[in-house]
Amino acid sequence: MAEFLKCCAVPCKMSFETLETVCRQEGYMCEELGVTRGNINEYEVEFLCDYKKVNDDELYLVKWRGFPETVNTWEPKRNLKCSKLMKQFHQDLDHILQLKKRRRSIPKKLSKEISSILVQKAKLRLSLQRWEAHLNHSRNHPGHIFVINEVDYEGPPKHFTYINNYKVGNGIVLNGVSVGCECKDCLQEPLNGCCPGASQHRMAYNNKGQVRLRPGQPIYECNSQCRCDASCPNRVVQKGIQFDMCIFKTENGRGWGVRTLQRIRKNTFVMEYVGEIITSDEAERRGHVYDKQGSTYLFDLDYVEDVYTVDAAHHGNISHFVNHSCTPNLQVFNVFIDNIDERLPRIALFSTRAIRAGEELTFDYKMQIDPVDTESTKMDSSFILAGLPGSPKKKGRVECRCGSQTCRKYLF
């Protein structure tokens, strides 16, 4: 029976907070929830809810970690050893007072409205921290993921699972490679052109791992059957995301976005666009559903033939949150590694220019590629990804909010 249960999973009907409370009440230790033998009976401040000043005493209403809000208590400042939480509380309070155009000095007693906003902010921050931890636990790439929302109270997206590679849909088979190169040095001494040469294409990268092909030309990397090891310069996309990135809430109604936290050189691999591989017929069916919901994350794999589509709506990586721009800093390339079916390329995003740390990452949802061979023009013929109201499969026009000087005003 145990063998059959290994792949079995059911959704939990309790929140992390409730589970932690139950663990503490019942005396159960849980490493994932932070309940250990050393702190199971300790009182830890989870966040601060309210503030008041009585005579010369500053008091804070404390939400205790692992306990329901019904047992929140007022505590004098001198008894609290949570300087970071206190600093965050006052930063939030100052921001709220500023937005409401009130005096910056702290009142002796906060209104119910202000204390309610403070609690909302604290709960949002906790939920995003848990989501951030979950994303980093799920990733298999070196680049860390951070999450921040300083715009509204929207928490983590529902029904979204972080994956690192394609999720293969029903009836689809990935044909693995059976042969690889025999090169001792794939870049300097490629035998028969190495893996790219076997498909009559050029080596994609220079000695710094930067792509040197024109958009539209395919990238053939060394695979699991090759003689070379992981240090081979023709293994770039397969090493995954190398840069720390932040998922953040945009201020102009574009939803979530992604910014890099490190400088990225021109022509450098940044991330893959991954999701569930489905047939074009299934994509058409889902497209009608997504139209009604007001968004879609469908990307047609039409490098040689429009048969398959990547759907990143519910299964994807950080690329799920990358926004559109009419002047993007990322460009799409088709990549082949361990799969020889040219109808199923991996979709890699490379930088089009040097990107500063803190800059938002974007790509053009309606990219245009200069044809360099007969196949390259098919890469962008049906690119249908949208995170704004409307759907690319719809004929109706969707307003673009990228804000670039050369904005086309409409996405589709």
Buried (B, 14 or more C-beta within 10 A) or exposed (E): EEEEEEEEEEEEEEEBBEBBBBBBEEEEBBEEBBBEEEBBEEEEBBBBBBBBEEEEEBBBBBBBBBBEEEEBEBBEEEEBEBEEBBEBBEEBBEEBBEEEEEEEEBBEEBEEEBBEBBBEBBBBBBBBEBBBEBBBEEBEBEBBBBBEBEEEEEBBBEEBEBBBEBBEBEEBEEEEBEEBBEBEEBBEEBBEBBBBBBEEBBBBBEEEBBBEBBBBBBBBBBBEEBEBEEEBBBBBBBEBBBBBBBBBBBEEEBBBBBBBBEEBEEBBBBBBBBBBBBBBEBBEEBBEEBBEEEBBBBBBBBBBEBBBBBBBBBBBBBBBBBBBBBBBBBBBBBBBBBBBBBBBBBBBBBBBEEBEEEBBBBBBBBBEBEEEEEBBBBBBEBBBBBBBEBBBBBEEEBEBBBEEEEEEEEBB
